[in-house]
Amino acid sequence: AAPGADMAVAANGGRGFSRARGTSFEAPLVAGLLAVALSRSAANLEPSAARHAIDVLIRSAVDLGPPGRDTTYGFGLVGEQLRVDPVAPR
């Protein structure tokens, strides 16, 4: 899981920020976290580097729901530090 509710997004017409929610806002956060983990691997073109990047992401997850991996939250929440409250940016 990744932050995807009450996300700050650029408002139409360049007038500040508005609120948005959904997987369209979660997916880029996860992709970016995986890209950062992959770029830190010396052998980032090797298939094992992709597995390592996923493992890094799993280890960074905050467990939610029942302990361990579950069907609702997977391994937990990643990227919470990337969430920007839509009220904060002005």
Distance bins in CASP14 RR format, pairs under 12 A and 6 or more apart:
PFRMAT RR
TARGET T0000
AUTHOR 0000-0000-0000
RMODE 2
METHOD distances of the structure
MODEL  1
1 22 0 0 0 0 0 1 0 0 0 0 0
1 23 0 0 0 0 0 1 0 0 0 0 0
1 26 1 0 0 1 0 0 0 0 0 0 0
1 27 0 0 0 0 0 1 0 0 0 0 0
1 29 0 0 0 0 0 1 0 0 0 0 0
1 30 0 0 0 0 1 0 0 0 0 0 0
1 57 0 0 0 0 0 1 0 0 0 0 0
1 61 0 0 0 0 1 0 0 0 0 0 0
1 62 0 0 0 0 1 0 0 0 0 0 0
1 63 0 0 0 0 0 1 0 0 0 0 0
1 64 1 0 0 1 0 0 0 0 0 0 0
1 65 0 0 0 0 1 0 0 0 0 0 0
1 69 0 0 0 0 0 1 0 0 0 0 0
1 70 0 0 0 0 0 1 0 0 0 0 0
1 71 0 0 0 0 0 1 0 0 0 0 0
1 72 0 0 0 0 1 0 0 0 0 0 0
1 73 1 0 1 0 0 0 0 0 0 0 0
1 74 1 0 0 1 0 0 0 0 0 0 0
1 75 0 0 0 0 1 0 0 0 0 0 0
1 76 1 0 1 0 0 0 0 0 0 0 0
1 77 1 0 1 0 0 0 0 0 0 0 0
1 78 1 0 0 1 0 0 0 0 0 0 0
1 79 0 0 0 0 1 0 0 0 0 0 0
1 80 0 0 0 0 1 0 0 0 0 0 0
1 83 0 0 0 0 0 1 0 0 0 0 0
2 21 0 0 0 0 0 1 0 0 0 0 0
2 22 0 0 0 0 1 0 0 0 0 0 0
2 23 0 0 0 0 1 0 0 0 0 0 0
2 24 0 0 0 0 0 1 0 0 0 0 0
2 25 0 0 0 0 1 0 0 0 0 0 0
2 26 1 0 1 0 0 0 0 0 0 0 0
2 27 1 0 0 1 0 0 0 0 0 0 0
2 28 0 0 0 0 1 0 0 0 0 0 0
2 29 1 0 1 0 0 0 0 0 0 0 0
2 30 1 0 1 0 0 0 0 0 0 0 0
2 31 0 0 0 0 1 0 0 0 0 0 0
2 32 0 0 0 0 0 1 0 0 0 0 0
2 33 0 0 0 0 1 0 0 0 0 0 0
2 34 0 0 0 0 0 1 0 0 0 0 0
2 57 0 0 0 0 1 0 0 0 0 0 0
2 60 0 0 0 0 0 1 0 0 0 0 0
2 61 0 0 0 0 1 0 0 0 0 0 0
2 62 0 0 0 0 0 1 0 0 0 0 0
2 64 0 0 0 0 0 1 0 0 0 0 0
2 73 0 0 0 0 0 1 0 0 0 0 0
2 74 0 0 0 0 0 1 0 0 0 0 0
2 75 0 0 0 0 0 1 0 0 0 0 0
2 76 0 0 0 0 1 0 0 0 0 0 0
2 77 1 0 0 1 0 0 0 0 0 0 0
2 78 1 0 1 0 0 0 0 0 0 0 0
2 79 1 0 1 0 0 0 0 0 0 0 0
2 80 0 0 0 0 1 0 0 0 0 0 0
2 81 0 0 0 0 0 1 0 0 0 0 0
2 82 0 0 0 0 1 0 0 0 0 0 0
2 83 0 0 0 0 1 0 0 0 0 0 0
3 20 0 0 0 0 0 1 0 0 0 0 0
3 21 0 0 0 0 1 0 0 0 0 0 0
3 22 0 0 0 0 1 0 0 0 0 0 0
3 23 0 0 0 0 0 1 0 0 0 0 0
3 25 1 0 0 1 0 0 0 0 0 0 0
3 26 1 0 0 1 0 0 0 0 0 0 0
3 27 0 0 0 0 0 1 0 0 0 0 0
3 28 0 0 0 0 0 1 0 0 0 0 0
3 29 1 0 0 1 0 0 0 0 0 0 0
3 30 0 0 0 0 0 1 0 0 0 0 0
3 33 0 0 0 0 0 1 0 0 0 0 0
3 62 0 0 0 0 0 1 0 0 0 0 0
3 76 0 0 0 0 0 1 0 0 0 0 0
3 77 1 0 0 1 0 0 0 0 0 0 0
3 78 0 0 0 0 1 0 0 0 0 0 0
3 79 1 0 0 1 0 0 0 0 0 0 0
3 80 1 0 1 0 0 0 0 0 0 0 0
3 81 0 0 0 0 1 0 0 0 0 0 0
3 82 1 0 0 1 0 0 0 0 0 0 0
3 83 1 1 0 0 0 0 0 0 0 0 0
3 84 0 0 0 0 1 0 0 0 0 0 0
3 85 0 0 0 0 0 1 0 0 0 0 0
3 86 0 0 0 0 0 1 0 0 0 0 0
4 19 0 0 0 0 0 1 0 0 0 0 0
4 20 1 0 0 1 0 0 0 0 0 0 0
4 21 1 0 1 0 0 0 0 0 0 0 0
4 22 1 0 1 0 0 0 0 0 0 0 0
4 23 1 0 0 1 0 0 0 0 0 0 0
4 24 0 0 0 0 1 0 0 0 0 0 0
4 25 1 0 1 0 0 0 0 0 0 0 0
4 26 1 0 1 0 0 0 0 0 0 0 0
4 27 0 0 0 0 1 0 0 0 0 0 0
4 28 0 0 0 0 0 1 0 0 0 0 0
4 29 1 0 0 1 0 0 0 0 0 0 0
4 30 0 0 0 0 0 1 0 0 0 0 0
4 77 0 0 0 0 0 1 0 0 0 0 0
4 78 0 0 0 0 0 1 0 0 0 0 0
4 79 0 0 0 0 0 1 0 0 0 0 0
4 80 0 0 0 0 0 1 0 0 0 0 0
4 82 0 0 0 0 0 1 0 0 0 0 0
4 83 1 0 0 1 0 0 0 0 0 0 0
4 84 0 0 0 0 0 1 0 0 0 0 0
4 86 0 0 0 0 0 1 0 0 0 0 0
5 19 0 0 0 0 1 0 0 0 0 0 0
5 20 0 0 0 0 1 0 0 0 0 0 0
5 21 1 0 1 0 0 0 0 0 0 0 0
5 22 1 0 0 1 0 0 0 0 0 0 0
5 23 0 0 0 0 0 1 0 0 0 0 0
5 25 0 0 0 0 1 0 0 0 0 0 0
5 26 0 0 0 0 1 0 0 0 0 0 0
5 77 0 0 0 0 0 1 0 0 0 0 0
5 80 0 0 0 0 0 1 0 0 0 0 0
5 83 0 0 0 0 1 0 0 0 0 0 0
5 85 0 0 0 0 0 1 0 0 0 0 0
5 86 0 0 0 0 0 1 0 0 0 0 0
6 17 0 0 0 0 0 1 0 0 0 0 0
6 18 0 0 0 0 0 1 0 0 0 0 0
6 19 1 0 1 0 0 0 0 0 0 0 0
6 20 0 0 0 0 1 0 0 0 0 0 0
6 21 1 0 0 1 0 0 0 0 0 0 0
6 22 0 0 0 0 0 1 0 0 0 0 0
6 25 0 0 0 0 1 0 0 0 0 0 0
6 83 0 0 0 0 1 0 0 0 0 0 0
6 84 0 0 0 0 1 0 0 0 0 0 0
6 85 1 0 0 1 0 0 0 0 0 0 0
6 86 1 0 1 0 0 0 0 0 0 0 0
6 87 0 0 0 0 1 0 0 0 0 0 0
6 88 0 0 0 0 0 1 0 0 0 0 0
7 17 0 0 0 0 1 0 0 0 0 0 0
7 18 0 0 0 0 1 0 0 0 0 0 0
7 19 1 0 0 1 0 0 0 0 0 0 0
7 20 1 0 1 0 0 0 0 0 0 0 0
7 21 1 0 0 1 0 0 0 0 0 0 0
7 22 1 0 0 1 0 0 0 0 0 0 0
7 23 0 0 0 0 0 1 0 0 0 0 0
7 24 0 0 0 0 1 0 0 0 0 0 0
7 25 1 0 1 0 0 0 0 0 0 0 0
7 26 0 0 0 0 1 0 0 0 0 0 0
7 27 0 0 0 0 0 1 0 0 0 0 0
7 28 0 0 0 0 0 1 0 0 0 0 0
7 29 0 0 0 0 1 0 0 0 0 0 0
7 79 0 0 0 0 0 1 0 0 0 0 0
7 80 0 0 0 0 0 1 0 0 0 0 0
7 82 0 0 0 0 1 0 0 0 0 0 0
7 83 1 0 0 1 0 0 0 0 0 0 0
7 84 1 0 0 1 0 0 0 0 0 0 0
7 85 0 0 0 0 1 0 0 0 0 0 0
7 86 1 0 0 1 0 0 0 0 0 0 0
7 87 0 0 0 0 0 1 0 0 0 0 0
7 88 0 0 0 0 0 1 0 0 0 0 0
7 89 0 0 0 0 0 1 0 0 0 0 0
8 16 0 0 0 0 1 0 0 0 0 0 0
8 17 1 0 1 0 0 0 0 0 0 0 0
8 18 1 0 0 1 0 0 0 0 0 0 0
8 19 1 0 0 1 0 0 0 0 0 0 0
8 20 0 0 0 0 1 0 0 0 0 0 0
8 21 0 0 0 0 0 1 0 0 0 0 0
8 25 0 0 0 0 1 0 0 0 0 0 0
8 82 0 0 0 0 0 1 0 0 0 0 0
8 83 0 0 0 0 1 0 0 0 0 0 0
8 84 1 0 1 0 0 0 0 0 0 0 0
8 85 1 0 0 1 0 0 0 0 0 0 0
8 86 1 0 1 0 0 0 0 0 0 0 0
8 87 0 0 0 0 1 0 0 0 0 0 0
8 88 1 0 0 1 0 0 0 0 0 0 0
8 89 1 0 1 0 0 0 0 0 0 0 0
8 90 0 0 0 0 0 1 0 0 0 0 0
9 16 0 0 0 0 1 0 0 0 0 0 0
9 17 1 0 0 1 0 0 0 0 0 0 0
9 18 1 0 0 1 0 0 0 0 0 0 0
9 19 1 0 0 1 0 0 0 0 0 0 0
9 20 1 0 1 0 0 0 0 0 0 0 0
9 21 0 0 0 0 1 0 0 0 0 0 0
9 22 0 0 0 0 0 1 0 0 0 0 0
9 24 0 0 0 0 1 0 0 0 0 0 0
9 25 1 0 0 1 0 0 0 0 0 0 0
9 28 0 0 0 0 0 1 0 0 0 0 0
9 83 0 0 0 0 0 1 0 0 0 0 0
9 84 0 0 0 0 1 0 0 0 0 0 0
9 86 1 0 0 1 0 0 0 0 0 0 0
9 89 0 0 0 0 0 1 0 0 0 0 0
10 16 1 0 0 1 0 0 0 0 0 0 0
10 17 1 0 0 1 0 0 0 0 0 0 0
10 18 1 0 0 1 0 0 0 0 0 0 0
10 19 0 0 0 0 0 1 0 0 0 0 0
10 20 0 0 0 0 1 0 0 0 0 0 0
10 84 0 0 0 0 0 1 0 0 0 0 0
10 86 0 0 0 0 0 1 0 0 0 0 0
10 89 0 0 0 0 1 0 0 0 0 0 0
11 17 1 0 1 0 0 0 0 0 0 0 0
11 18 1 0 1 0 0 0 0 0 0 0 0
11 19 0 0 0 0 1 0 0 0 0 0 0
11 20 0 0 0 0 1 0 0 0 0 0 0
11 86 0 0 0 0 1 0 0 0 0 0 0
11 89 0 0 0 0 0 1 0 0 0 0 0
11 90 0 0 0 0 0 1 0 0 0 0 0
12 18 1 0 0 1 0 0 0 0 0 0 0
12 20 0 0 0 0 0 1 0 0 0 0 0
15 90 0 0 0 0 0 1 0 0 0 0 0
16 86 0 0 0 0 1 0 0 0 0 0 0
16 87 0 0 0 0 0 1 0 0 0 0 0
16 88 0 0 0 0 0 1 0 0 0 0 0
16 89 1 0 0 1 0 0 0 0 0 0 0
16 90 1 0 0 1 0 0 0 0 0 0 0
17 84 0 0 0 0 1 0 0 0 0 0 0
17 85 0 0 0 0 1 0 0 0 0 0 0
17 86 1 0 1 0 0 0 0 0 0 0 0
17 87 0 0 0 0 1 0 0 0 0 0 0
17 88 0 0 0 0 1 0 0 0 0 0 0
17 89 1 0 1 0 0 0 0 0 0 0 0
17 90 1 0 0 1 0 0 0 0 0 0 0
18 86 1 0 0 1 0 0 0 0 0 0 0
18 87 0 0 0 0 0 1 0 0 0 0 0
18 89 0 0 0 0 0 1 0 0 0 0 0
19 25 0 0 0 0 0 1 0 0 0 0 0
19 83 0 0 0 0 0 1 0 0 0 0 0
19 84 0 0 0 0 0 1 0 0 0 0 0
19 85 0 0 0 0 1 0 0 0 0 0 0
19 86 1 0 1 0 0 0 0 0 0 0 0
19 87 0 0 0 0 1 0 0 0 0 0 0
19 88 0 0 0 0 0 1 0 0 0 0 0
19 89 0 0 0 0 0 1 0 0 0 0 0
20 26 0 0 0 0 0 1 0 0 0 0 0
20 28 0 0 0 0 0 1 0 0 0 0 0
20 83 0 0 0 0 0 1 0 0 0 0 0
20 84 0 0 0 0 0 1 0 0 0 0 0
20 86 0 0 0 0 1 0 0 0 0 0 0
21 83 0 0 0 0 0 1 0 0 0 0 0
21 86 0 0 0 0 0 1 0 0 0 0 0
22 28 0 0 0 0 0 1 0 0 0 0 0
22 29 0 0 0 0 0 1 0 0 0 0 0
23 29 0 0 0 0 0 1 0 0 0 0 0
23 30 0 0 0 0 1 0 0 0 0 0 0
23 31 0 0 0 0 0 1 0 0 0 0 0
24 30 0 0 0 0 0 1 0 0 0 0 0
24 31 0 0 0 0 0 1 0 0 0 0 0
25 31 0 0 0 0 0 1 0 0 0 0 0
25 79 0 0 0 0 0 1 0 0 0 0 0
25 82 0 0 0 0 0 1 0 0 0 0 0
25 83 0 0 0 0 1 0 0 0 0 0 0
25 84 0 0 0 0 0 1 0 0 0 0 0
25 86 0 0 0 0 0 1 0 0 0 0 0
26 32 0 0 0 0 0 1 0 0 0 0 0
26 33 0 0 0 0 0 1 0 0 0 0 0
26 77 0 0 0 0 0 1 0 0 0 0 0
26 78 0 0 0 0 1 0 0 0 0 0 0
26 79 0 0 0 0 1 0 0 0 0 0 0
26 80 0 0 0 0 0 1 0 0 0 0 0
26 82 0 0 0 0 0 1 0 0 0 0 0
26 83 0 0 0 0 0 1 0 0 0 0 0
27 33 0 0 0 0 0 1 0 0 0 0 0
27 34 0 0 0 0 0 1 0 0 0 0 0
27 78 0 0 0 0 0 1 0 0 0 0 0
28 34 0 0 0 0 0 1 0 0 0 0 0
28 35 0 0 0 0 0 1 0 0 0 0 0
28 79 0 0 0 0 0 1 0 0 0 0 0
28 82 0 0 0 0 1 0 0 0 0 0 0
29 35 0 0 0 0 0 1 0 0 0 0 0
29 36 0 0 0 0 0 1 0 0 0 0 0
29 57 0 0 0 0 0 1 0 0 0 0 0
29 60 0 0 0 0 0 1 0 0 0 0 0
29 77 0 0 0 0 0 1 0 0 0 0 0
29 78 1 0 0 1 0 0 0 0 0 0 0
29 79 1 0 1 0 0 0 0 0 0 0 0
29 80 0 0 0 0 1 0 0 0 0 0 0
29 81 0 0 0 0 0 1 0 0 0 0 0
29 82 1 0 1 0 0 0 0 0 0 0 0
29 83 0 0 0 0 1 0 0 0 0 0 0
29 84 0 0 0 0 0 1 0 0 0 0 0
30 36 0 0 0 0 0 1 0 0 0 0 0
30 37 0 0 0 0 0 1 0 0 0 0 0
30 53 0 0 0 0 0 1 0 0 0 0 0
30 54 0 0 0 0 0 1 0 0 0 0 0
30 57 1 0 0 1 0 0 0 0 0 0 0
30 58 0 0 0 0 0 1 0 0 0 0 0
30 60 0 0 0 0 0 1 0 0 0 0 0
30 61 0 0 0 0 0 1 0 0 0 0 0
30 74 0 0 0 0 0 1 0 0 0 0 0
30 75 0 0 0 0 0 1 0 0 0 0 0
30 76 0 0 0 0 0 1 0 0 0 0 0
30 77 0 0 0 0 0 1 0 0 0 0 0
30 78 1 0 0 1 0 0 0 0 0 0 0
30 79 1 0 0 1 0 0 0 0 0 0 0
30 82 0 0 0 0 0 1 0 0 0 0 0
31 37 0 0 0 0 0 1 0 0 0 0 0
31 38 0 0 0 0 0 1 0 0 0 0 0
31 53 0 0 0 0 0 1 0 0 0 0 0
31 57 0 0 0 0 0 1 0 0 0 0 0
31 78 0 0 0 0 0 1 0 0 0 0 0
31 79 0 0 0 0 0 1 0 0 0 0 0
31 82 0 0 0 0 0 1 0 0 0 0 0
32 38 0 0 0 0 1 0 0 0 0 0 0
32 39 0 0 0 0 1 0 0 0 0 0 0
32 53 0 0 0 0 0 1 0 0 0 0 0
32 56 0 0 0 0 0 1 0 0 0 0 0
32 57 0 0 0 0 1 0 0 0 0 0 0
32 78 0 0 0 0 0 1 0 0 0 0 0
32 79 0 0 0 0 1 0 0 0 0 0 0
32 82 0 0 0 0 1 0 0 0 0 0 0
33 39 0 0 0 0 0 1 0 0 0 0 0
33 40 0 0 0 0 0 1 0 0 0 0 0
33 53 0 0 0 0 1 0 0 0 0 0 0
33 54 0 0 0 0 0 1 0 0 0 0 0
33 56 0 0 0 0 1 0 0 0 0 0 0
33 57 1 0 1 0 0 0 0 0 0 0 0
33 58 0 0 0 0 0 1 0 0 0 0 0
33 59 0 0 0 0 0 1 0 0 0 0 0
33 60 1 0 0 1 0 0 0 0 0 0 0
33 61 0 0 0 0 0 1 0 0 0 0 0
33 77 0 0 0 0 0 1 0 0 0 0 0
33 78 1 0 1 0 0 0 0 0 0 0 0
33 79 1 0 0 1 0 0 0 0 0 0 0
33 80 0 0 0 0 0 1 0 0 0 0 0
33 81 0 0 0 0 0 1 0 0 0 0 0
33 82 0 0 0 0 1 0 0 0 0 0 0
34 40 0 0 0 0 0 1 0 0 0 0 0
34 41 0 0 0 0 0 1 0 0 0 0 0
34 44 0 0 0 0 0 1 0 0 0 0 0
34 49 0 0 0 0 0 1 0 0 0 0 0
34 50 0 0 0 0 1 0 0 0 0 0 0
34 51 0 0 0 0 0 1 0 0 0 0 0
34 52 0 0 0 0 0 1 0 0 0 0 0
34 53 1 0 1 0 0 0 0 0 0 0 0
34 54 1 0 0 1 0 0 0 0 0 0 0
34 55 0 0 0 0 0 1 0 0 0 0 0
34 56 0 0 0 0 1 0 0 0 0 0 0
34 57 1 0 0 1 0 0 0 0 0 0 0
34 58 0 0 0 0 0 1 0 0 0 0 0
34 60 0 0 0 0 0 1 0 0 0 0 0
34 78 0 0 0 0 1 0 0 0 0 0 0
34 79 0 0 0 0 0 1 0 0 0 0 0
35 41 0 0 0 0 0 1 0 0 0 0 0
35 44 0 0 0 0 1 0 0 0 0 0 0
35 49 0 0 0 0 0 1 0 0 0 0 0
35 50 0 0 0 0 0 1 0 0 0 0 0
35 53 0 0 0 0 1 0 0 0 0 0 0
35 56 0 0 0 0 0 1 0 0 0 0 0
35 57 0 0 0 0 0 1 0 0 0 0 0
36 44 0 0 0 0 0 1 0 0 0 0 0
36 53 0 0 0 0 1 0 0 0 0 0 0
36 56 0 0 0 0 1 0 0 0 0 0 0
36 57 0 0 0 0 1 0 0 0 0 0 0
36 60 0 0 0 0 0 1 0 0 0 0 0
36 78 0 0 0 0 0 1 0 0 0 0 0
36 79 0 0 0 0 0 1 0 0 0 0 0
36 82 0 0 0 0 0 1 0 0 0 0 0
37 44 0 0 0 0 1 0 0 0 0 0 0
37 49 0 0 0 0 1 0 0 0 0 0 0
37 50 0 0 0 0 1 0 0 0 0 0 0
37 51 0 0 0 0 0 1 0 0 0 0 0
37 52 1 0 0 1 0 0 0 0 0 0 0
37 53 1 1 0 0 0 0 0 0 0 0 0
37 54 1 0 0 1 0 0 0 0 0 0 0
37 55 0 0 0 0 1 0 0 0 0 0 0
37 56 1 0 1 0 0 0 0 0 0 0 0
37 57 1 0 0 1 0 0 0 0 0 0 0
37 58 0 0 0 0 0 1 0 0 0 0 0
37 59 0 0 0 0 1 0 0 0 0 0 0
37 60 0 0 0 0 1 0 0 0 0 0 0
37 78 0 0 0 0 0 1 0 0 0 0 0
37 79 0 0 0 0 0 1 0 0 0 0 0
38 44 1 0 1 0 0 0 0 0 0 0 0
38 45 0 0 0 0 1 0 0 0 0 0 0
38 46 0 0 0 0 0 1 0 0 0 0 0
38 47 0 0 0 0 0 1 0 0 0 0 0
38 48 0 0 0 0 0 1 0 0 0 0 0
38 49 1 0 0 1 0 0 0 0 0 0 0
38 50 1 0 0 1 0 0 0 0 0 0 0
38 51 0 0 0 0 0 1 0 0 0 0 0
38 52 0 0 0 0 1 0 0 0 0 0 0
38 53 1 0 1 0 0 0 0 0 0 0 0
38 54 0 0 0 0 1 0 0 0 0 0 0
38 55 0 0 0 0 0 1 0 0 0 0 0
38 56 0 0 0 0 1 0 0 0 0 0 0
38 57 0 0 0 0 0 1 0 0 0 0 0
39 45 0 0 0 0 0 1 0 0 0 0 0
39 49 0 0 0 0 1 0 0 0 0 0 0
39 50 0 0 0 0 0 1 0 0 0 0 0
39 52 0 0 0 0 0 1 0 0 0 0 0
39 53 0 0 0 0 1 0 0 0 0 0 0
39 56 0 0 0 0 0 1 0 0 0 0 0
40 49 0 0 0 0 1 0 0 0 0 0 0
40 52 0 0 0 0 1 0 0 0 0 0 0
40 53 0 0 0 0 1 0 0 0 0 0 0
40 56 0 0 0 0 1 0 0 0 0 0 0
40 57 0 0 0 0 0 1 0 0 0 0 0
41 47 0 0 0 0 0 1 0 0 0 0 0
41 48 0 0 0 0 1 0 0 0 0 0 0
41 49 1 0 1 0 0 0 0 0 0 0 0
41 50 0 0 0 0 1 0 0 0 0 0 0
41 51 0 0 0 0 0 1 0 0 0 0 0
41 52 1 0 1 0 0 0 0 0 0 0 0
41 53 1 0 0 1 0 0 0 0 0 0 0
41 54 0 0 0 0 0 1 0 0 0 0 0
41 55 0 0 0 0 0 1 0 0 0 0 0
41 56 0 0 0 0 1 0 0 0 0 0 0
42 48 0 0 0 0 0 1 0 0 0 0 0
42 49 0 0 0 0 1 0 0 0 0 0 0
42 52 0 0 0 0 0 1 0 0 0 0 0
43 49 1 0 1 0 0 0 0 0 0 0 0
43 50 0 0 0 0 0 1 0 0 0 0 0
43 51 0 0 0 0 0 1 0 0 0 0 0
43 52 0 0 0 0 1 0 0 0 0 0 0
43 53 0 0 0 0 0 1 0 0 0 0 0
44 50 0 0 0 0 1 0 0 0 0 0 0
44 51 0 0 0 0 0 1 0 0 0 0 0
44 52 0 0 0 0 1 0 0 0 0 0 0
44 53 0 0 0 0 1 0 0 0 0 0 0
46 52 0 0 0 0 1 0 0 0 0 0 0
46 53 0 0 0 0 0 1 0 0 0 0 0
47 53 0 0 0 0 0 1 0 0 0 0 0
47 54 0 0 0 0 0 1 0 0 0 0 0
48 54 0 0 0 0 0 1 0 0 0 0 0
48 55 0 0 0 0 0 1 0 0 0 0 0
49 55 0 0 0 0 0 1 0 0 0 0 0
49 56 0 0 0 0 0 1 0 0 0 0 0
50 56 0 0 0 0 0 1 0 0 0 0 0
50 57 0 0 0 0 0 1 0 0 0 0 0
51 57 0 0 0 0 0 1 0 0 0 0 0
51 58 0 0 0 0 0 1 0 0 0 0 0
52 58 0 0 0 0 0 1 0 0 0 0 0
52 59 0 0 0 0 0 1 0 0 0 0 0
53 59 0 0 0 0 0 1 0 0 0 0 0
53 60 0 0 0 0 0 1 0 0 0 0 0
53 78 0 0 0 0 0 1 0 0 0 0 0
54 60 0 0 0 0 0 1 0 0 0 0 0
54 61 0 0 0 0 0 1 0 0 0 0 0
54 75 0 0 0 0 1 0 0 0 0 0 0
54 78 0 0 0 0 0 1 0 0 0 0 0
55 61 0 0 0 0 0 1 0 0 0 0 0
55 75 0 0 0 0 0 1 0 0 0 0 0
56 75 0 0 0 0 0 1 0 0 0 0 0
56 78 0 0 0 0 1 0 0 0 0 0 0
57 74 0 0 0 0 0 1 0 0 0 0 0
57 75 0 0 0 0 1 0 0 0 0 0 0
57 76 0 0 0 0 0 1 0 0 0 0 0
57 77 0 0 0 0 0 1 0 0 0 0 0
57 78 1 0 1 0 0 0 0 0 0 0 0
57 79 0 0 0 0 1 0 0 0 0 0 0
58 68 0 0 0 0 0 1 0 0 0 0 0
58 69 0 0 0 0 1 0 0 0 0 0 0
58 74 0 0 0 0 1 0 0 0 0 0 0
58 75 1 0 1 0 0 0 0 0 0 0 0
58 76 0 0 0 0 1 0 0 0 0 0 0
58 77 0 0 0 0 0 1 0 0 0 0 0
58 78 0 0 0 0 1 0 0 0 0 0 0
59 75 0 0 0 0 1 0 0 0 0 0 0
59 76 0 0 0 0 0 1 0 0 0 0 0
59 78 0 0 0 0 1 0 0 0 0 0 0
60 75 0 0 0 0 1 0 0 0 0 0 0
60 76 0 0 0 0 1 0 0 0 0 0 0
60 77 0 0 0 0 1 0 0 0 0 0 0
60 78 1 0 1 0 0 0 0 0 0 0 0
60 79 1 0 0 1 0 0 0 0 0 0 0
60 80 0 0 0 0 1 0 0 0 0 0 0
60 81 0 0 0 0 1 0 0 0 0 0 0
60 82 0 0 0 0 0 1 0 0 0 0 0
61 68 0 0 0 0 1 0 0 0 0 0 0
61 69 0 0 0 0 1 0 0 0 0 0 0
61 70 0 0 0 0 0 1 0 0 0 0 0
61 73 0 0 0 0 1 0 0 0 0 0 0
61 74 1 0 0 1 0 0 0 0 0 0 0
61 75 1 0 1 0 0 0 0 0 0 0 0
61 76 1 0 1 0 0 0 0 0 0 0 0
61 77 1 0 0 1 0 0 0 0 0 0 0
61 78 1 0 1 0 0 0 0 0 0 0 0
61 79 0 0 0 0 1 0 0 0 0 0 0
61 80 0 0 0 0 1 0 0 0 0 0 0
62 68 0 0 0 0 0 1 0 0 0 0 0
62 73 0 0 0 0 1 0 0 0 0 0 0
62 74 0 0 0 0 0 1 0 0 0 0 0
62 75 0 0 0 0 1 0 0 0 0 0 0
62 76 1 0 1 0 0 0 0 0 0 0 0
62 77 1 0 1 0 0 0 0 0 0 0 0
62 78 1 0 0 1 0 0 0 0 0 0 0
62 79 0 0 0 0 1 0 0 0 0 0 0
62 80 1 0 0 1 0 0 0 0 0 0 0
62 81 0 0 0 0 0 1 0 0 0 0 0
63 69 0 0 0 0 1 0 0 0 0 0 0
63 70 0 0 0 0 1 0 0 0 0 0 0
63 72 0 0 0 0 0 1 0 0 0 0 0
63 73 1 0 0 1 0 0 0 0 0 0 0
63 74 0 0 0 0 1 0 0 0 0 0 0
63 75 1 0 0 1 0 0 0 0 0 0 0
63 76 1 0 1 0 0 0 0 0 0 0 0
63 77 0 0 0 0 1 0 0 0 0 0 0
63 78 0 0 0 0 0 1 0 0 0 0 0
64 70 0 0 0 0 1 0 0 0 0 0 0
64 71 0 0 0 0 0 1 0 0 0 0 0
64 72 1 0 0 1 0 0 0 0 0 0 0
64 73 1 0 1 0 0 0 0 0 0 0 0
64 74 0 0 0 0 1 0 0 0 0 0 0
64 75 0 0 0 0 1 0 0 0 0 0 0
64 76 1 0 1 0 0 0 0 0 0 0 0
64 77 1 0 1 0 0 0 0 0 0 0 0
64 78 0 0 0 0 0 1 0 0 0 0 0
64 80 0 0 0 0 0 1 0 0 0 0 0
65 71 0 0 0 0 0 1 0 0 0 0 0
65 72 1 0 0 1 0 0 0 0 0 0 0
65 73 1 0 1 0 0 0 0 0 0 0 0
65 74 0 0 0 0 1 0 0 0 0 0 0
65 75 0 0 0 0 0 1 0 0 0 0 0
65 76 0 0 0 0 1 0 0 0 0 0 0
65 77 0 0 0 0 0 1 0 0 0 0 0
66 72 0 0 0 0 1 0 0 0 0 0 0
66 73 0 0 0 0 1 0 0 0 0 0 0
66 74 0 0 0 0 0 1 0 0 0 0 0
66 75 0 0 0 0 0 1 0 0 0 0 0
66 76 0 0 0 0 0 1 0 0 0 0 0
67 73 0 0 0 0 0 1 0 0 0 0 0
67 74 0 0 0 0 0 1 0 0 0 0 0
67 75 0 0 0 0 0 1 0 0 0 0 0
67 76 0 0 0 0 0 1 0 0 0 0 0
68 74 0 0 0 0 1 0 0 0 0 0 0
68 75 1 0 0 1 0 0 0 0 0 0 0
68 76 0 0 0 0 1 0 0 0 0 0 0
69 75 1 0 1 0 0 0 0 0 0 0 0
69 76 0 0 0 0 1 0 0 0 0 0 0
70 76 0 0 0 0 1 0 0 0 0 0 0
77 83 0 0 0 0 1 0 0 0 0 0 0
83 89 0 0 0 0 0 1 0 0 0 0 0
84 90 0 0 0 0 0 1 0 0 0 0 0
END
